[in-house]
Amino acid sequence: MILQALVKEYESLAEQGKVSQPGWCQAKVSYEINLYADGRIKQIICLKQEKEIGKKKVLIPKTMKVPQMVTRSSGIAANFLCDNSKYLLGIDAEGTSGRIRDCFLAAKERHLSVLEGTDGIMAQAVCHFFKNWNPESVQECPELKEQWEGITDGGNLVFGMNEFYAQDDPEIQKMWNASQSETEEETSGICLVTGNYGPISRIHRSIKGVPGAQSSGAALVSFNAPAFESYGKEQSYNAPVGKYAEFAYTTALNYLLGQEEYRFQLGDTRVVFWAESGEEAYQDFFASFLEPKPDNEEMLKAVFAGLKKQKYLDLDQFELNPNQKFYILGLAPNAARLAVRFFYEDSFGNILKHLAEHYQRIEIVKPVWEQNSYLGIRDMLAETVNQKAKDKNPISNMASMVLQAILAGNRYPASLYTDTMIRIRAEQGNVTWKKAAILKAYLIQNYHLEKGEHYMGLNEGCKEEAYVLGRLFAMLEAIQMDANPGIKATIRDRYFNSACATPAIVFPILFKLKTAISKSWNGIIRVQKYITKSRLWKLWGNSEKKCRTVWHWKSRDNLIWDIIIRCRKNMKSGRKSK
């Protein structure tokens, strides 16, 4: 299903001219080796472009259409017209060596075999370069010395002459396409993706753009050990995918992963999404739904209202088809391979409907300073993680399951509720509006407590033990704070976690503390009188012990004695006691 959907996406992108045809691919190129007609190096041109990422400006390689690049493992395999300095120049950062010279010789052999017999100026220049270039004489080339570090950092290089690139030369393109059809004996069979009979791909191309995977790319389909072989079929012959289908799905997936606006990170999972028709309007609309911002909230509200009336909004004069198939794919890194976290397929209308229902469930009264009307999915998951920790990503499996539950309109995973409660306990009862919204949505969806929507404030009629004890705890803390203005640590700091775990043990202790506080409030007036008459004031100067003896019934209660001391301080500073 995944590969079939990606092949269809490739065909849609190819019709729009957004991806290359078979035999070609998109690659990031750092430098151009500009040649004279006789093959000598004229100059080295940096192709990196300045791009603003966050608050910084960085140089990134230029994306160019080049001949299809090979999939390397540990052996030597040369690309045509686009490769790193080891293959095209026979050098690395430390110069040259035996293995690097072998890489250059492999590139030389391939270029001469493809371009042999052509009379084109560009093709002849490339041939002359490989025939005459000697990696040992690199120190004699001042053009290379000037940009040595950049050239040898592992980035791709291409050939050019004047203002043209070698891969854009019509004659070279013709020669390359002809060489692709002259392939050696291949294993043929029925493709599991297209159902057509033809050559089967032995090694699938790498997928790039998944954080945490190898920078050179990771495989989505691969077999590398005898334990995975069956019926004598080696490598990817175990899962026969035709060369066309292999090229199509890898090209489409690399294209989607390369579009920043149509991907997002959820924990360690990179999520991409696309419509079957290839129209980017659906992707734009879906992206705005996942992460609502203040500038698109009015549009979202209009869409939500339209969904209730079974009407759909036009986007930039483009009519969205609610029956359009839409795909969401989540990929996670696993060394040199990729793991599929989830793959969801549904109509675009159903997905929007489920998202709207989720935002309705999670809606809650917010602080006046909060600008966002909707709580985005990533912001919601961030509430389940300690934001002071180094790793602020939510648990991968939990994040993926939450997204799937939202998209399909299913029950939220229990870990969403438990992780939120753990954060509340760890933060000593600091229930933010975001955490409260998560709990509300979970209880409504998983336990069908729809009545909770009508009790956004105090519910005096609720008789549930947990709710009543929560109210009671809040009242006890309020009494303590009123009796001790400016107190730094309340019963919430000392008793909240234990009150949640063992309420039968903790609440009797809290009632005893409350009784002591109540006594202190009854005695406050008398304390005020004694202080006013300066009885304790005079005794204080003589001895604290004598003062405590006079106030003997309070000497057994430190809390009340603290109140007496505080009253004395207030009188001393000229403030009146309560």
C-alpha positions in Angstrom: 0.0 0.0 0.0 2.8 2.5 0.9 4.8 1.9 -2.2 1.7 1.9 -4.5 0.7 5.3 -3.1 4.2 6.7 -3.5 4.3 5.4 -7.1 1.0 7.2 -7.9 2.4 10.4 -6.2 5.5 10.1 -8.4 3.4 9.9 -11.6 1.4 13.0 -10.5 4.6 14.9 -9.7 6.2 13.9 -13.0 3.2 15.2 -15.0 3.7 18.6 -13.2 7.4 18.5 -14.0 8.4 18.5 -10.3 10.5 15.4 -10.3 13.0 13.9 -12.8 12.4 11.1 -15.3 13.9 7.6 -14.9 17.6 7.7 -15.1 17.8 11.1 -13.4 17.6 12.4 -9.9 17.8 15.5 -7.7 21.1 16.0 -5.9 22.7 18.6 -3.7 25.8 20.1 -5.3 28.4 22.2 -3.6 31.0 23.1 -6.3 31.4 23.2 -10.1 34.6 22.1 -11.8 34.7 24.6 -14.7 36.8 23.2 -17.6 38.6 24.5 -20.7 37.8 22.7 -24.0 41.1 20.7 -23.6 40.0 19.4 -20.2 42.2 21.7 -18.0 40.6 23.2 -14.9 39.6 26.8 -15.5 38.2 27.6 -12.1 36.3 26.2 -9.2 32.9 27.8 -8.7 31.0 27.5 -5.3 27.3 26.7 -5.9 26.2 27.0 -2.3 23.4 29.4 -1.6 22.8 31.5 1.5 19.6 30.6 3.4 18.2 31.9 6.6 17.5 29.1 9.1 16.0 30.6 12.3 18.1 33.6 13.2 21.2 32.4 11.4 22.3 32.6 7.7 23.9 29.4 6.4 25.3 28.2 3.1 23.5 25.2 1.7 24.3 23.2 -1.5 22.3 23.8 -4.7 19.8 21.2 -5.7 20.3 20.2 -9.3 19.1 17.6 -11.8 21.9 15.0 -12.4 22.2 11.5 -13.8 20.9 8.8 -11.4 23.3 8.2 -8.6 24.3 4.7 -7.5 23.6 3.2 -4.1 26.9 2.7 -2.2 27.6 0.3 0.6 31.3 -0.4 1.3 32.5 -1.0 -2.2 33.7 1.4 -4.9 31.0 2.6 -7.3 31.3 5.7 -9.4 28.5 8.1 -10.3 28.2 9.8 -13.7 29.0 13.6 -13.8 28.1 14.2 -10.2 30.2 12.8 -7.3 32.5 13.8 -4.5 36.2 14.8 -4.7 37.4 11.2 -4.2 35.9 10.0 -7.5 36.1 13.1 -9.7 39.5 14.4 -8.5 41.1 11.5 -6.7 41.6 13.5 -3.5 40.3 14.0 0.0 41.1 16.4 2.8 44.5 14.6 3.4 45.4 14.3 -0.3 45.4 11.0 -2.1 46.0 7.4 -1.3 45.7 3.9 -2.9 41.9 3.5 -2.3 41.1 7.1 -3.4 43.1 6.6 -6.6 41.0 3.4 -7.2 37.8 5.6 -6.8 39.2 8.0 -9.4 40.0 5.2 -11.8 36.5 3.8 -11.4 35.0 7.2 -12.3 37.4 7.6 -15.2 36.4 4.2 -16.7 32.7 5.0 -16.4 32.9 8.4 -17.9 35.0 7.3 -20.9 32.7 4.3 -21.5 29.6 6.4 -21.6 31.0 9.4 -23.6 33.2 7.3 -26.0 32.6 8.2 -29.6 30.9 11.5 -29.1 32.1 14.7 -30.8 30.4 17.2 -28.5 32.5 20.0 -27.1 31.3 19.4 -23.5 31.7 15.7 -23.7 35.2 15.9 -25.2 36.2 18.3 -22.4 35.1 15.9 -19.8 37.0 13.0 -21.6 40.1 15.1 -21.9 39.9 15.9 -18.2 39.9 12.2 -17.1 42.6 11.3 -19.6 45.0 14.0 -18.5 44.2 14.6 -14.8 46.7 13.2 -12.3 45.7 13.3 -8.6 49.4 13.4 -7.6 49.8 16.8 -9.2 47.0 18.4 -7.3 49.5 20.7 -5.5 50.3 22.3 -8.9 46.6 23.4 -9.4 46.1 26.8 -7.7 42.4 26.7 -8.4 42.0 23.7 -6.0 44.2 25.2 -3.3 42.0 28.2 -2.9 39.0 26.2 -2.0 40.6 23.0 -0.7 38.5 22.6 2.5 35.2 23.2 0.8 35.9 20.8 -2.1 37.1 17.9 0.1 34.4 18.1 2.7 32.4 15.3 1.0 30.0 17.4 -1.0 29.1 16.7 -4.6 30.9 18.2 -7.6 29.7 18.6 -11.2 31.5 19.5 -14.4 30.8 22.7 -16.4 32.1 24.8 -19.2 31.5 28.6 -19.5 28.0 29.0 -18.2 26.6 25.5 -18.8 26.6 22.3 -16.8 27.7 19.0 -18.3 24.5 17.2 -17.3 22.4 19.8 -19.2 24.2 19.2 -22.5 21.7 17.6 -25.0 24.3 15.2 -26.5 25.5 14.0 -23.1 21.9 13.5 -22.0 21.4 11.4 -25.2 24.5 9.3 -24.5 23.5 8.7 -20.9 19.9 7.7 -21.7 21.3 5.2 -24.3 23.7 3.7 -21.8 20.8 3.1 -19.4 19.0 0.9 -21.9 22.2 -1.2 -22.5 22.1 -3.0 -19.2 23.6 -6.3 -18.3 21.7 -9.4 -17.6 19.1 -8.8 -14.9 16.7 -10.8 -12.9 13.1 -10.4 -14.1 9.9 -11.2 -12.4 6.5 -9.8 -11.5 6.6 -6.5 -9.6 4.6 -6.6 -6.4 3.8 -2.9 -6.7 2.7 -2.5 -10.3 1.9 -6.2 -11.2 4.0 -5.8 -14.4 6.6 -8.3 -15.6 10.1 -6.8 -16.0 13.6 -6.3 -14.4 13.6 -6.5 -10.6 15.7 -4.0 -8.6 18.4 -5.7 -6.6 19.3 -2.7 -4.4 16.8 0.1 -3.6 18.0 3.7 -3.5 18.4 5.5 -0.2 15.9 7.8 1.4 17.2 11.1 2.7 15.7 13.7 5.0 14.8 11.6 8.1 16.6 13.1 11.2 18.7 10.5 13.1 19.3 8.3 10.0 22.6 8.2 8.1 23.4 11.5 6.3 24.0 9.5 3.1 20.4 8.1 3.4 18.7 5.0 4.7 16.8 2.2 3.0 13.1 1.6 3.2 13.3 -1.8 1.6 16.5 -3.9 2.1 17.9 -7.3 3.0 21.5 -7.7 4.0 21.8 -11.1 5.8 21.3 -14.7 4.9 18.8 -14.9 7.8 16.4 -12.8 5.8 16.7 -14.7 2.6 14.1 -17.2 1.4 14.0 -19.8 -1.4 17.5 -18.8 -2.5 16.5 -15.2 -3.2 19.1 -12.7 -2.2 18.9 -9.0 -1.2 15.8 -7.2 -2.5 14.8 -10.1 -4.7 13.0 -11.3 -1.6 10.5 -8.6 -2.1 10.5 -8.2 -5.9 10.0 -4.6 -6.9 10.4 -3.6 -10.5 13.1 -1.0 -11.4 10.4 1.5 -12.5 8.5 1.2 -9.2 11.7 1.3 -7.2 12.8 4.5 -8.9 9.3 6.0 -8.6 8.7 5.5 -4.9 12.2 6.5 -3.9 12.0 9.7 -6.0 8.6 10.6 -4.7 9.5 10.0 -1.1 12.8 12.0 -1.3 10.8 14.8 -2.9 8.2 14.9 -0.1 10.9 14.8 2.6 12.7 17.6 0.9 9.6 20.0 1.1 9.8 21.8 4.5 6.3 23.0 4.4 4.8 19.5 3.8 6.6 17.6 6.6 6.9 18.0 10.4 8.7 16.3 13.2 6.8 14.4 16.0 9.3 13.1 18.5 11.7 11.0 16.5 9.2 10.5 13.7 9.3 12.5 10.5 5.7 12.8 9.1 5.0 13.5 5.4 1.6 13.8 3.8 0.2 14.1 0.3 -3.0 13.9 -1.8 -3.4 11.2 -4.4 -4.0 13.8 -7.1 -0.7 15.5 -6.3 -2.4 18.9 -5.7 -0.4 20.9 -3.1 -3.6 22.8 -2.0 -4.6 19.7 0.1 -1.2 19.7 1.8 -1.4 23.4 2.5 -4.8 23.0 4.1 -3.8 20.0 6.2 -0.6 21.6 7.4 -2.6 24.6 8.7 -4.9 22.3 10.6 -2.1 20.5 12.3 -0.5 23.6 13.7 -3.1 26.4 14.0 -1.7 29.9 14.2 -3.4 33.2 15.1 -3.2 34.3 11.4 -5.2 31.3 10.1 -7.7 30.8 12.9 -10.5 32.6 11.1 -10.1 30.3 8.2 -10.2 27.3 10.5 -13.3 28.5 12.2 -15.0 28.9 8.9 -14.0 25.4 7.9 -15.2 24.0 11.2 -18.6 25.7 10.7 -18.7 24.4 7.1 -18.0 20.9 8.3 -21.0 20.9 10.6 -23.1 21.9 7.7 -21.4 19.4 5.4 -20.0 22.2 3.3 -16.3 22.7 2.3 -14.3 25.8 1.8 -12.6 26.8 -1.4 -8.9 27.5 -0.9 -7.5 30.3 -3.2 -10.3 29.6 -5.6 -9.4 25.9 -5.6 -12.3 23.7 -4.7 -11.3 21.0 -2.3 -12.8 17.6 -3.0 -13.8 15.9 0.3 -13.5 12.5 -1.4 -9.9 13.0 -2.4 -7.6 10.3 -1.0 -5.1 11.6 1.4 -2.1 9.8 2.9 0.0 10.4 6.0 3.3 8.5 6.5 5.4 8.5 9.6 9.1 7.3 9.4 11.6 6.8 12.2 15.4 6.3 11.9 16.9 2.9 12.6 20.6 3.0 11.7 20.9 2.5 8.0 17.2 1.7 7.6 13.9 3.3 8.2 11.1 2.1 10.3 7.5 2.8 9.4 5.8 4.2 12.5 2.4 4.4 10.8 0.7 4.8 7.5 -2.8 6.3 7.4 -5.1 6.5 4.4 -8.5 8.1 4.3 -10.6 10.7 2.4 -9.6 14.3 2.9 -13.1 15.1 4.2 -13.0 12.5 6.9 -9.6 13.6 8.1 -10.7 17.2 8.4 -13.8 16.0 10.3 -11.8 14.1 12.8 -9.4 17.0 13.3 -12.3 19.3 13.9 -13.8 16.9 16.5 -10.5 16.7 18.2 -10.2 20.5 18.5 -13.7 20.7 19.8 -13.0 18.1 22.5 -9.8 19.9 23.6 -11.4 23.4 23.7 -11.2 24.9 27.1 -11.3 28.3 28.9 -7.9 30.0 28.4 -6.1 32.8 30.2 -6.7 36.2 28.8 -3.1 36.6 27.6 -3.3 33.4 25.5 -3.4 34.4 21.8 -3.9 30.9 20.2 -7.5 29.7 20.1 -6.5 26.1 19.2 -3.9 23.9 20.9 -1.7 22.4 18.2 -0.8 18.7 18.3 2.9 19.3 19.0 2.1 21.9 21.7 -0.3 19.3 23.2 2.4 16.6 23.3 4.9 19.0 24.8 2.8 19.1 27.9 3.7 15.4 28.6 7.4 16.1 28.7 9.6 17.8 31.3 10.6 21.1 29.5 13.6 21.5 31.7 15.1 18.2 30.5 17.7 18.0 27.7 15.4 15.8 25.6 12.1 17.6 25.2 10.7 15.2 22.7 7.6 13.1 23.6 7.8 9.4 23.8 7.9 8.3 20.1 5.3 5.5 20.2 2.9 7.6 22.3 3.2 10.6 19.9 2.5 8.4 16.9 -0.5 6.7 18.5 -1.9 10.1 19.5 -1.7 11.4 15.9 -3.3 8.2 14.6 -6.1 8.4 17.1 -6.8 12.0 16.1 -6.7 11.3 12.4 -9.0 8.3 12.7 -11.3 9.6 15.4 -10.4 6.7 17.7 -9.6 6.5 21.5 -6.6 8.3 22.7 -3.8 6.1 24.0 -3.8 5.7 27.8 -0.2 6.9 27.9 -1.4 10.4 26.9 -3.4 10.6 30.1 -0.9 8.9 32.4 2.1 11.0 31.1 0.1 14.2 31.7 -0.9 13.2 35.2 2.8 12.3 35.9 3.8 15.8 34.8 1.1 17.3 37.1 2.4 15.3 40.1 6.0 16.1 39.2 5.2 19.8 39.0 3.3 19.6 42.4 -0.1 20.2 41.1 0.7 22.9 38.6 -2.3 22.3 36.3 -2.0 24.5 33.3 -4.9 25.1 30.9 -3.1 22.9 28.3 -2.9 20.0 30.7 -6.5 20.5 31.7 -7.5 20.5 28.0 -5.7 17.2 27.4 -7.4 15.5 30.4 -10.8 16.9 29.3 -10.4 15.6 25.7 -9.2 12.2 27.0 -12.1 11.7 29.3 -14.7 12.8 26.8 -13.3 10.6 24.0 -12.3 7.5 26.0 -15.0 7.5 28.7 -17.8 9.4 27.0 -18.0 12.0 29.8 -19.7 14.5 27.5 -21.3 16.1 30.6 -17.9 17.4 31.5 -18.2 20.0 28.8 -21.0 21.8 30.7 -18.9 22.1 33.9 -16.0 24.3 32.9 -16.2 26.0 36.3 -17.1 24.7 39.8 -19.5 21.7 39.8 -21.0 21.7 43.3 -23.3 18.8 42.4 -20.4 16.4 41.7 -20.1 13.7 44.4 -17.2 11.8 42.9 -14.5 11.1 45.6 -11.6 12.4 43.5 -13.4 15.6 42.6 -14.5 16.3 46.2 -11.1 15.6 47.6 -9.5 17.9 45.0 -11.9 20.7 46.1 -11.1 20.0 49.7 -7.4 20.1 49.1 -7.7 23.4 47.4 -9.7 24.8 50.3 -7.2 23.6 52.8 -4.4 25.2 51.0 -6.4 28.5 50.7 -6.9 28.4 54.5 -3.2 27.9 55.1 -2.2 30.7 52.7 -4.7 33.2 54.3 -3.3 32.3 57.7 0.3 32.6 56.5 0.6 35.4 54.0 3.8 35.2 51.9 4.4 31.5 52.8 6.8 29.9 50.4 5.9 26.3 50.7 2.3 25.2 51.2 0.7 21.8 51.7 0.7 21.4 47.9 4.5 21.3 47.9 4.7 18.9 50.8 1.6 16.7 50.6 0.2 16.8 47.0 1.9 13.7 45.7 1.2 11.7 48.8 -2.4 12.9 48.9 -2.9 11.6 45.3 -1.3 8.3 46.1 -2.7 7.7 49.7 -5.6 10.1 50.4 -6.8 8.0 53.4 -3.5 8.6 55.2 -2.8 12.2 54.2 -6.1 13.9 54.6 -6.5 13.2 58.4 -3.1 14.9 58.8 -4.3 17.9 56.7 -7.4 18.2 58.9 -5.3 18.4 62.0 -3.3 21.2 60.5 -6.5 22.9 59.5 -7.8 22.7 63.1 -4.6 24.3 64.4 -5.0 27.1 61.9 -8.6 27.6 62.9 -7.6 27.9 66.6 -5.0 30.4 65.6 -7.6 32.6 63.9 -9.8 32.4 67.0 -6.9 33.6 69.1 -5.8 36.3 66.7 -8.0 38.9 68.3 -6.6 38.0 71.7 -3.1 38.1 70.4 -3.8 41.5 69.0 -5.0 42.8 72.3 -2.0 41.4 74.2 0.4 42.9 71.7 -1.4 46.2 71.8 -1.2 46.3 75.5 2.5 45.6 75.2 2.3 42.7 77.6 4.2 40.3 75.3 6.1 43.3 73.9 7.7 43.9 77.3 8.2 40.2 78.1 9.9 39.7 74.8 12.7 42.0 75.7 13.4 40.0 78.9 13.1 36.4 77.6 11.5 34.5 74.8 11.1 31.6 77.2 9.2 33.7 79.7 7.0 35.0 76.9 6.2 31.5 75.8 5.3 30.6 79.4 2.8 33.4 79.6 1.3 32.3 76.4 1.5 28.7 77.7 -1.4 27.2 75.7 0.1 28.3 72.5 3.6 27.1 73.3 2.5 23.6 72.3 1.7 24.8 68.7 4.5 26.2 66.6 2.0 27.3 63.9 0.2 29.6 66.3 3.5 30.8 67.8 4.6 31.8 64.3 1.4 33.9 64.0 2.2 35.7 67.3 5.7 36.5 66.0 4.3 37.8 62.7 1.7 40.0 64.6 4.6 41.4 66.6 6.5 42.2 63.4 3.5 43.8 61.8 3.0 46.0 64.9 6.7 46.9 64.9 6.4 48.0 61.2 3.2 49.9 61.8 0.9 47.6 59.9 -2.3 46.3 61.5 -2.9 42.6 62.0 -6.0 40.8 60.6 
